[in-house]
Amino acid sequence: MVREKRRLLLALACAVTFFSNAAWAETIELKLSHYLPPNHTIHKVLEAWAAELSTRSGDRLSLKIYPASQLGPVQRQFDLARTGQADLVVGLTGATPGRYPMTELTSLPFIWPKEGSSSSIMSRRLTELAPKYLAKEFEGVHILWLGGTPTISFFTARREIANITDVQGLKLRFQGEQHAKVLRLLGAVPLQVPPGEIADGMSKGVIDGALFNYEAAESFGLSSVARYVSEPGFITATLCLVMNSARYDSLPADLRAIIDETTGPKAAELLGRRWDEAEKHGRDYMLTNKVSIKPLAPTQVDVMKSKLEPLLDASVDALEKSEKPARALLEEYRK
């Protein structure tokens, strides 16, 4: 009887060990949604991140990436994560006007850190400040990084913008409400067009151009329709990688640690470096395709700054009246 009990206990112990190991080795698949095409830098960065998660977790953690708005349009990306339809998303904060007013402050004209306006600098700083100033705007999701796009310029199909007055009357695609306000102040007509329809809209004359950066222009095929670019880039847009909070909390502690170690400010800076490199390539690509790239005269840049300065003051004042620390955020961001 004693021997039989020992054999039974040993068999039970083996079974428990087997099933525990099987559960431990089970792969957890996370769905990641975004609105950008597969040739975009962000998608390539996400693919590299997926490979790193798989390697570091011993194949226990995998990402299934759904690009190009497969799970929903750009304005629904953050809600996909909040509702759990996707575990993670990369969304554009400007696509949902009014929901991320503090974050959108950093998309105002000529707003970036003193260190510079490269994506690597802006993305790192945004991500560093997110827990203190921006997390409340992202209720229901856990921020992993924020990315500031390379600076955005005027891309036009038929009219060159040599003076800031040339913007007046142009129908231009924008990326968020702050950008729409910029266009209105400059006398343009802002039109909301899905990213994948910009090239077609420009070719048919539905829009005269768009506020865009070079890397995105290459990714979305604007080289065939944009004939002019007016520098300098003077505004940015903010993208954010977030995860459903409940899903994040449900992961085993060691897998959460891997996600934490591969995101955050350092990851945002690396993302920005890739973006900066792609921006240079995109600019060269435009030049190769005979796109005319010309800078506005310094006096014209000063005129533009003067016209747009009231937007910054009004945005900050409105947030301060609603007891949001807008001035403190901008002061720290621009250090």
N, C-alpha and C positions, 0 to 999 in steps of 0.2 A: 504493500500500500504506500509506503514512504517513497519507494522508487517511482511509482506511477505518479504520485503527486508532484515529485520533482520534475519528471518528464513533462507533465501538464503545465507546470509553472514556467519551465524553460520554453515550451512551445508558445505559450501566451506572451512571454517576454519577446521572443523572436518576432511574433506577429505584430506586437506593438511597435517594435523597432522598425520593422519593414514598412508599416503604414505611416509611421512618423517620418521616415526618410522619404517616402514617396510623396507625402504632402509637402515636405520641405523642398523637394526637388521640382515640384510642380511649377510650370512657367505661368507667371501672371502677365497677361497681355493687356496693355493700356491703349485705348484709342486716342489718337492725336489728330485734331482737325485744324486746317488753316485754309486761307482763301487764295494763296499765291500759287503760281504755276510751278511745276516740278523743276524747271530750270532756274528758279530764283535762288539766290544765296541762302535765304532763310531755310528753304526746303533742304538744301545740301547740308546745312549746319545741323538740322534736325536728324537727317539720316546718319550723320557722323555720331550724334549724341545717342541715337538708338543703338548703334554698334557698340559704343562705349558702355552703355547700361547693360547690354547683354553680356559683354566680356567681364565686367566687374562683378556682376551678380552671378556668374557661373551659369548663364542662360536661364536664370529664374525670373528675369524681368525683360519684357520685350515691348516694343512700340509698333503699332500698326498705324501708319500715317495716311491720312486722307487729305490730299492737297486739292487746290483749285475749286474750293467751295463744294466739294462732293457731299458734305453733310449739311450744308447751309450757306447762305450768302454771307458776305463780309460783316454785315450789321448784326448777324445772329451768332457769331462765333462765341462771344463770351457767355451768352445764354446757353449754348450747347454744353459748356462746362458747368455752369451753375445747376442745370437740371439733370446732369449726369448722362446726357445723350452722348457726350464725349468725355473722356477722362481728362484730357488736356486740350488746350487750343492756343493758337497764336492769333490774336485779334488786333485790330486797329482801333485805338481808343477814339479817334475822331469820327469813326463810322456811326457812332451812336451819340448825337449831339446832346450835351447837357448831363450825361451820366458820369463823366470823368473830368469835371471842371478843373480840379487841381492838377491832374496829370497833363491836361491840355494847355496849361500855362506855359509849359516848356516847348510848345509848338508855335508860340507867338514869334513874330518877326525879330530876327537878330538876337534871339535869346539862346545863349549857350555858355558853358563854363569859360572862365578867363584862359584856361589852358588851351582851348581851341574848340573848333566846331567839327572835329572828326567824329565819326560814329563811335569809335572805340572809347573816346573820352566821354561823350554824352551818354552812351549806354551804361558804362560803369557807374557814372555819377547818379543817373536816374535810379539804378538798381540799389545803390547804397542808400539813397534817400527814401526809397519806397516804404520800408517798414514804419518809419517815423511819420511820413506825410501822406502817403497814397493808399495804404492798405485798406482804410475805411471805405474807399470808393469801390473796392473789389470784394464786397461781401459775398460769401459763399464760395470763393475761390482762393487758392493759395498762390501768391506771386512767386514765380521762379526766376524770371529776369524781365527787364524792360529794355527795349532797343530803340535808340534814336536813329532815324534814317539819316543817311548822308544828306547834306543840305539840298533843298528843292529850288528849282529855277523855272522860268517860263519856257515851255516848249510849244511852238506854234507852227501851223501848217502853211499859211499863206502870207502873213504879215510879220515882218521883223519888228521887234520891240527895241528901237534904238533910243527912245526917250520914254520916260515913265508915262507920258500922256498917250503914247501909242497903245497902252493897255485899255484905254477907255472904249467901251462898246464891245470888246471881245467876249465871246462866249467861251469860258474856260472851265475845264473840269477841276474839281477840288477834292481834297481828301478828308475834310472835317470842317466843323462849324467855324473854328478859328480861321481856317484858310478861306472860307466863304466870306467872312467879315473883312479879311484883308482885300479880297477882290472887289467887294462893294466899295470900300474906301478908295480904291484906286480907279473906280469907275467901270470895272468889268462886270460881266453877267455870269455869276457862278452857276454851274450846272452839275448835278450829281449824276455821274455815269459809272457803272460797274467797271472795275479795272480791265476786264477782258474785252470790253466793248469800246475802249478809248480809241484804238487805232482805226476801227471801222467808222466811228463817229467823226474822227478827224478827216478821213478820206472822203466821206460823203458831205462834209461841211456842216454836219449837225452841231459840232463844236469847232471852235477855231484853234483850240490848243488845250494844254493841261499844265497844272503845276506838278512837276515830276522831278525825280533824280535820275542820273544816267543809268545806274544799274537796273532800276525798275523799267526804264524806257527800253533797254535792250531786252529784258525778260518778256515784256508785253508787246514787243514788235513795233515800237514807235519809229524806228529808223527809216521805215518805208514811207512814213507820212509826215513826220516832223521835219521841216526844212530849216528851222531857226531855233536856236537856244540863246537866251539872254541871261548872262551871268551878272552878278554873283548869286549863288544859292543864298536865300535869305530867310527861309523857314525850314522846319523839319516836321516829321510826323512820328508818332510813338506807337510801337508795337509791343505787345506784352505776351509772354508765355505764362499761362496760369493753369492750375490743376484744381479739379473739384476738391473742395476741402475735405469732405467726408471720405472720398476715395484715397486721398493722401493719408489721412489719419488711419485708415484701415490697413495700410500696408505694414508688413513686419518692420520692426525698428531698423534692422540692418539695410533693408531696401530703401526706406525713407532716407537713411544716412547717405546712401549712394546717390540718390536724387539731389540731396542737399549739397553734396560735395561736387557735383557736376553742373550745378547751376549757381546763381548768385552773381555778385559783382565781377569776379574773375571770368566767369563764363560769358557775362555780358560784354566784357572788354574784348574777349577773343572773338565773339560774334561780330562786334564792331570792326575789328581788324579785317575780318573776312569781307565785311560790307565795304570798307574803305578800299580794299584791293579790287573788289568787283566794280566799284564806282569808277576807278581809274580805267579799268578795262572797258566799261560801258562808254566812257567819254571817248576813248580811242576808237571804239566801234562806231560811234556816231560820226566822228571825223572821217573814218574810212568810207562811210556811206554818204559822204559829201554834205553832211549837215553843217550849216554855218553856225559857229559858236563865237559870240562876241560879248565882251563885257560892257555894261553900262558905264558911262563916264562917272567919275567920283561925285561930280555935282548932282547927277541924276540919282545916285544912290542916297545922297543927303536929302534930296527932295522926297524920295520914297520913305526914308526914315521919319521925316517930319510929318508926312501924311498918315503914317501908321502908328506913331507914338500914342495918340489918344486911345487906341485899342488896348494897349498894355495897361494904361491907367484905369480904364473902365473895367477891365477884366479883374484886376487886383482889387479895386474898390468894391465891386459886387461880391467877391468872395469874402473879403474882410467883413462886410456888413452881415454876411451869413455865418460869421464867427469861424471862418476857415483861415488857417495861417498862411495865406498866399504870399505875403511879403517875406516871411521867414523862409518859405520854401525857395523862392526865387533868389534870395540872398545867399542861401547855402549852395544852391545849384550853380550860381554864377561866380562863386569864389574861384 
